[in-house]
Amino acid sequence: MDYTSIGMIVGAIGLVGLMAAYKLGVLFGVKVSVGKPNLGHSWVAYKYYSGSYENCGPQFSSTGKDFPILPLVGICYDFDDKKKIKMGYIVGALLSENEPPLPQVIKSAESLNYKVVELPGIPSSVNAQFPFYESIAIVSAILGAMKVYPAISKFTKANSLCAYPGLEIYRSNTVEYMFPLSQQTNFFVPEAKE
């Protein structure tokens, strides 16, 4: 093999790597804004977990198997720089938006040992989005968390905002991040209030 062939192979590998980084959002900054998020009054089937949200990967995998066609939801209760909140989070599935789910949907979720919570619409929140690809879900979720949470933290500090808890909605190819600016305790499940 000559140097030209090696150069072409290395160049092709580099181009594929650059395209993958572009597609995954590695090369972009995160746009953070304040406004009404893309989430209405909703019902979520969830399981509560104590501990750090950093360890939620297996719970998302399990919930995805239980609810393969529904958007997945995470609520991180320990996103608070002052640590007034105990560490904990929920992982679940968005059963319905803007109207209650059918009773058989709730019973089905409960038969899988999920609890169902009704969440109010969010009038205003700090928002961001990040690409999500189910085929490489773990990589997408980690990259999103590494880029979005610091950007949200920087934005809230710079604007003197109190925004928590952190809600994540995994819809098709996007993770939507929302941090309510008011009525925050309405997003706490009973286990998180204990």
C-alpha positions, 0 to 999 in steps of 0.5 A: 500500500502506498502513501496515497492509499493510506492518506485516502483511508485516513481522510475517509475515516476522518470525514466519517468521524466529522460527519458523525460528530456533526450529526450527534451535535458535538460541533454545535453550541446549545441554544438556551431560551425562556418560554413556553415549552413543548409540553402540555398538561400530561400524564406520566407512568414513572418509577422513582429512584434515589441517588444521582441522575447520572446513573439513570441509563439502565432505567431508561433502557428498561422503561424503553422496553416497557413502553417502546412507542411512547416518548420517554421522560426523565425528571431530575430533582437534584438540579439545584446548585444550592442542593436544597433538594435531596438527590433523586429522579424519575424515569417513565413514559409520557402516556398522554398530553392535554387529555387523560389517558384511557383507564386501560392504559393506566392499568397497563402501566400499573401492572408493570409496577409504574405509578401514574402522575398528572403533571400541569402544563408549564407556563414558562421554563428555561428550555433547550434541545439536543439531537437524539438517536435511538440506535446510539441512545447512550451516546446521545444521552450522555452527549446531551447531558454533558452539553445541555446541563452546563449551558442551562446552569450558566444561563440560569446563573447569568440571568438570576433564574431559579429553574428546577426540576430538570425535565427531559422528554425523549421524542423521536430524534430530539431530547427536549429539556425544560426547567420550570420557572414557577410552580416547581413543586407541582412536578415533584412526585410524592416520593421526591417530597419525602 
